[in-house]
Amino acid sequence: MKQSVVLATTEKAIALPNPGINWTWIINLLIAVMGPLLRLVTDSLREELEDWLKAFYVKARETPNPWDDFLADVLCRALKIDISDVR
């Protein structure tokens, strides 16, 4: 039996299907939890981690395996590391 979410409005209730757990939900959870934690880490350690992840991202893009790219992207997004200047 599927669970549903009910949105109450002044006119009527709308039942939406339960979206369940998917990659977007997992990535958003990682971002919500890990991003703020990284801001609490000592500056020098945070910079080292950011530099390492940027280098990891570059190496992942050079491999033919798309899962390398996916993992590198998820880690950078979860830790809110800007990779817009890294290509």
C-alpha positions in Angstrom: 0.0 0.0 0.0 1.4 3.4 -1.0 1.6 6.2 1.5 0.4 9.6 0.4 1.1 13.1 1.5 -2.0 15.3 1.9 -1.8 19.0 1.3 -4.7 20.9 2.9 -6.0 23.8 1.1 -9.0 26.0 1.8 -10.9 24.4 -1.1 -10.0 20.7 -0.8 -7.3 18.2 0.1 -4.9 17.0 -2.6 -3.3 13.6 -2.1 0.2 13.3 -3.6 2.1 10.0 -3.9 5.0 9.5 -1.6 8.1 10.4 -3.6 10.2 7.9 -1.6 14.0 8.0 -1.4 15.9 8.8 -4.5 19.3 10.2 -5.5 18.1 13.8 -5.3 16.8 13.2 -1.7 20.1 11.6 -0.7 22.3 14.4 -2.2 20.1 17.1 -0.6 20.4 15.3 2.7 24.2 15.2 2.3 24.3 18.9 1.4 22.1 19.8 4.4 24.3 17.8 6.8 27.8 17.9 5.5 28.0 21.5 4.2 27.5 23.2 7.5 29.9 20.7 9.2 32.7 21.7 6.8 32.3 25.3 7.8 33.2 24.3 11.4 36.5 22.7 10.4 39.8 24.6 10.9 40.5 26.8 7.8 43.8 25.0 6.9 42.1 21.6 7.0 39.1 22.8 5.0 41.4 24.3 2.4 43.4 21.0 2.1 40.2 19.0 1.7 38.8 21.4 -0.9 42.1 21.3 -2.9 42.1 17.5 -2.7 38.5 17.2 -3.9 39.1 19.6 -6.7 42.1 17.5 -7.8 40.0 14.4 -7.4 37.3 16.0 -9.6 39.8 16.8 -12.3 41.2 13.2 -12.3 37.6 11.8 -12.3 36.7 13.8 -15.4 39.8 12.4 -17.2 38.7 8.8 -16.7 36.3 7.1 -19.1 34.2 5.8 -16.1 31.1 8.0 -15.6 30.7 6.8 -12.0 34.0 8.6 -11.2 32.4 11.8 -12.4 29.3 11.1 -10.4 31.1 10.4 -7.1 33.3 13.5 -7.5 30.4 15.7 -8.2 28.3 14.3 -5.3 31.2 14.8 -2.9 31.8 18.4 -4.0 28.1 19.3 -3.9 27.6 17.7 -0.5 30.5 19.7 0.9 29.4 22.8 -1.0 32.8 23.1 -2.8 32.6 25.4 -5.8 33.9 23.5 -8.9 32.7 26.0 -11.4 36.2 27.2 -12.1 37.6 23.6 -12.3 37.4 21.9 -15.7 
